[in-house]
Amino acid sequence: MTTSITFTPEMLAELEKAYASGTKRLTYEGKTIEYQDLADMERAINTLRRSLNAKAGKRKSRRVHMRSNRGL
């Protein structure tokens, strides 16, 4: 059985709140997930952010830094 998860801003907010408090266990909409460590939570937060930004049509901002010592 495949379960589809719909990411929501509320889910992201709850995950960020748990991360900030150092709690590795999160219950959302009656489902509990326990992360092995805070690095796993950070990856989950980044995944949710990317997914929500993609839905909203936002693109990842990129910066290009150029350096030259040849007079450019």
DOFIPA-821071 format. One record per atom (N, C-alpha, C): x negated, y negated, z negated; residue number from 0; atom name. Coordinates in pm, whole numbers, plus 50000, padded with zeros to 5 digits. Example, Ala and Ser with C-alpha at 12.3 -4.5 7.8 and 13.67 -1.06 7.14 Angstrom:
BEGIN
{site {48681,50569,49220},0,"N"},
{site {48770,50450,49220},0,"CA"},
{site {48680,50330,49220},0,"C"},
{site {48715,50225,49292},1,"N"},
{site {48633,50106,49286},1,"CA"},
{site {48710,49997,49213},1,"C"},
//
This chain:
BEGIN
{site {49917,50117,50000},0,"N"},
{site {50000,50000,50000},0,"CA"},
{site {49912,49876,50000},0,"C"},
{site {49934,49787,50095},1,"N"},
{site {49857,49665,50106},1,"CA"},
{site {49934,49550,50043},1,"C"},
{site {49866,49473,49962},2,"N"},
{site {49929,49358,49898},2,"CA"},
{site {49870,49232,49958},2,"C"},
{site {49956,49143,50001},3,"N"},
{site {49912,49017,50057},3,"CA"},
{site {49919,48909,49949},3,"C"},
{site {49814,48831,49938},4,"N"},
{site {49810,48725,49839},4,"CA"},
{site {49820,48591,49910},4,"C"},
{site {49911,48509,49864},5,"N"},
{site {49922,48374,49917},5,"CA"},
{site {49856,48280,49817},5,"C"},
{site {49749,48216,49861},6,"N"},
{site {49679,48123,49774},6,"CA"},
{site {49757,47993,49762},6,"C"},
{site {49766,47940,49640},7,"N"},
{site {49837,47815,49616},7,"CA"},
{site {49747,47720,49539},7,"C"},
{site {49775,47590,49548},8,"N"},
{site {49699,47493,49469},8,"CA"},
{site {49711,47521,49319},8,"C"},
{site {49827,47571,49276},9,"N"},
{site {49847,47602,49134},9,"CA"},
{site {49755,47716,49090},9,"C"},
{site {49739,47815,49177},10,"N"},
{site {49650,47927,49148},10,"CA"},
{site {49506,47877,49134},10,"C"},
{site {49466,47788,49223},11,"N"},
{site {49332,47731,49216},11,"CA"},
{site {49313,47653,49086},11,"C"},
{site {49413,47575,49048},12,"N"},
{site {49405,47496,48925},12,"CA"},
{site {49390,47586,48803},12,"C"},
{site {49465,47695,48798},13,"N"},
{site {49455,47789,48686},13,"CA"},
{site {49318,47855,48681},13,"C"},
{site {49266,47891,48795},14,"N"},
{site {49135,47954,48802},14,"CA"},
{site {49025,47857,48758},14,"C"},
{site {49035,47733,48802},15,"N"},
{site {48937,47631,48762},15,"CA"},
{site {48944,47604,48612},15,"C"},
{site {49064,47603,48558},16,"N"},
{site {49083,47581,48414},16,"CA"},
{site {49019,47695,48334},16,"C"},
{site {49041,47818,48377},17,"N"},
{site {48982,47934,48309},17,"CA"},
{site {48830,47930,48320},17,"C"},
{site {48780,47894,48438},18,"N"},
{site {48635,47885,48459},18,"CA"},
{site {48573,47781,48367},18,"C"},
{site {48638,47665,48357},19,"N"},
{site {48586,47556,48274},19,"CA"},
{site {48582,47595,48126},19,"C"},
{site {48675,47679,48084},20,"N"},
{site {48678,47719,47943},20,"CA"},
{site {48591,47842,47916},20,"C"},
{site {48537,47903,48023},21,"N"},
{site {48452,48020,48007},21,"CA"},
{site {48529,48150,47994},21,"C"},
{site {48659,48145,48018},22,"N"},
{site {48744,48264,48010},22,"CA"},
{site {48734,48344,48139},22,"C"},
{site {48704,48473,48127},23,"N"},
{site {48689,48555,48247},23,"CA"},
{site {48816,48631,48283},23,"C"},
{site {48917,48624,48198},24,"N"},
{site {49044,48693,48224},24,"CA"},
{site {49151,48588,48254},24,"C"},
{site {49225,48612,48360},25,"N"},
{site {49326,48517,48405},25,"CA"},
{site {49455,48591,48436},25,"C"},
{site {49566,48540,48384},26,"N"},
{site {49698,48596,48417},26,"CA"},
{site {49774,48491,48494},26,"C"},
{site {49820,48528,48613},27,"N"},
{site {49894,48436,48698},27,"CA"},
{site {50010,48512,48760},27,"C"},
{site {50130,48459,48742},28,"N"},
{site {50252,48520,48793},28,"CA"},
{site {50263,48668,48754},28,"C"},
{site {50234,48697,48628},29,"N"},
{site {50250,48832,48576},29,"CA"},
{site {50140,48929,48613},29,"C"},
{site {50039,48885,48684},30,"N"},
{site {49928,48972,48722},30,"CA"},
{site {49801,48923,48653},30,"C"},
{site {49725,49017,48601},31,"N"},
{site {49603,48984,48529},31,"CA"},
{site {49482,49032,48607},31,"C"},
{site {49384,48945,48613},32,"N"},
{site {49256,48982,48676},32,"CA"},
{site {49145,48942,48579},32,"C"},
{site {49047,49030,48567},33,"N"},
{site {48932,49000,48483},33,"CA"},
{site {48807,49002,48570},33,"C"},
{site {48735,48893,48570},34,"N"},
{site {48614,48881,48649},34,"CA"},
{site {48496,48933,48569},34,"C"},
{site {48398,48991,48636},35,"N"},
{site {48281,49045,48567},35,"CA"},
{site {48199,48934,48502},35,"C"},
{site {48185,48824,48573},36,"N"},
{site {48109,48712,48519},36,"CA"},
{site {48157,48582,48583},36,"C"},
{site {48102,48472,48536},37,"N"},
{site {48145,48342,48586},37,"CA"},
{site {48104,48320,48732},37,"C"},
{site {47999,48388,48776},38,"N"},
{site {47959,48377,48917},38,"CA"},
{site {48067,48434,49007},38,"C"},
{site {48131,48543,48965},39,"N"},
{site {48243,48599,49042},39,"CA"},
{site {48359,48500,49049},39,"C"},
{site {48384,48434,48936},40,"N"},
{site {48493,48335,48934},40,"CA"},
{site {48461,48219,49027},40,"C"},
{site {48335,48177,49027},41,"N"},
{site {48294,48067,49114},41,"CA"},
{site {48313,48103,49261},41,"C"},
{site {48280,48226,49297},42,"N"},
{site {48303,48272,49434},42,"CA"},
{site {48452,48273,49468},42,"C"},
{site {48534,48316,49373},43,"N"},
{site {48679,48318,49395},43,"CA"},
{site {48732,48176,49412},43,"C"},
{site {48683,48082,49332},44,"N"},
{site {48725,47942,49344},44,"CA"},
{site {48688,47889,49481},44,"C"},
{site {48567,47916,49526},45,"N"},
{site {48524,47869,49658},45,"CA"},
{site {48608,47931,49770},45,"C"},
{site {48643,48058,49755},46,"N"},
{site {48727,48126,49854},46,"CA"},
{site {48865,48061,49860},46,"C"},
{site {48923,48034,49744},47,"N"},
{site {49055,47969,49740},47,"CA"},
{site {49048,47830,49802},47,"C"},
{site {48945,47754,49767},48,"N"},
{site {48931,47618,49824},48,"CA"},
{site {48922,47623,49976},48,"C"},
{site {48839,47714,50028},49,"N"},
{site {48826,47725,50174},49,"CA"},
{site {48959,47761,50238},49,"C"},
{site {49029,47855,50178},50,"N"},
{site {49158,47898,50233},50,"CA"},
{site {49259,47784,50231},50,"C"},
{site {49268,47714,50120},51,"N"},
{site {49364,47603,50110},51,"CA"},
{site {49327,47489,50205},51,"C"},
{site {49198,47461,50218},52,"N"},
{site {49155,47356,50311},52,"CA"},
{site {49183,47395,50455},52,"C"},
{site {49166,47523,50487},53,"N"},
{site {49195,47569,50624},53,"CA"},
{site {49343,47555,50655},53,"C"},
{site {49428,47589,50557},54,"N"},
{site {49573,47574,50576},54,"CA"},
{site {49611,47429,50598},54,"C"},
{site {49542,47339,50527},55,"N"},
{site {49573,47197,50536},55,"CA"},
{site {49508,47132,50657},55,"C"},
{site {49428,47209,50731},56,"N"},
{site {49362,47156,50849},56,"CA"},
{site {49239,47073,50819},56,"C"},
{site {49189,47084,50696},57,"N"},
{site {49069,47010,50658},57,"CA"},
{site {48947,47091,50699},57,"C"},
{site {48847,47021,50747},58,"N"},
{site {48723,47087,50786},58,"CA"},
{site {48617,47060,50681},58,"C"},
{site {48526,47151,50670},59,"N"},
{site {48415,47134,50579},59,"CA"},
{site {48328,47019,50628},59,"C"},
{site {48299,46927,50538},60,"N"},
{site {48214,46815,50577},60,"CA"},
{site {48070,46863,50583},60,"C"},
{site {47998,46809,50679},61,"N"},
{site {47859,46848,50696},61,"CA"},
{site {47774,46722,50703},61,"C"},
{site {47657,46733,50649},62,"N"},
{site {47561,46622,50655},62,"CA"},
{site {47437,46669,50727},62,"C"},
{site {47382,46579,50802},63,"N"},
{site {47257,46609,50870},63,"CA"},
{site {47156,46505,50824},63,"C"},
{site {47046,46551,50771},64,"N"},
{site {46940,46462,50726},64,"CA"},
{site {46821,46481,50819},64,"C"},
{site {46774,46371,50872},65,"N"},
{site {46658,46378,50961},65,"CA"},
{site {46543,46303,50896},65,"C"},
{site {46426,46359,50908},66,"N"},
{site {46306,46293,50860},66,"CA"},
{site {46203,46296,50970},66,"C"},
{site {46128,46190,50974},67,"N"},
{site {46022,46186,51073},67,"CA"},
{site {45907,46105,51018},67,"C"},
{site {45790,46144,51051},68,"N"},
{site {45674,46064,51016},68,"CA"},
{site {45601,46019,51142},68,"C"},
{site {45674,46018,51253},69,"N"},
{site {45615,45979,51380},69,"CA"},
{site {45678,45853,51437},69,"C"},
{site {45727,45768,51351},70,"N"},
{site {45776,45638,51396},70,"CA"},
{site {45918,45636,51450},70,"C"},
{site {45997,45737,51426},71,"N"},
{site {46136,45736,51474},71,"CA"},
{site {46226,45667,51376},71,"C"},
//
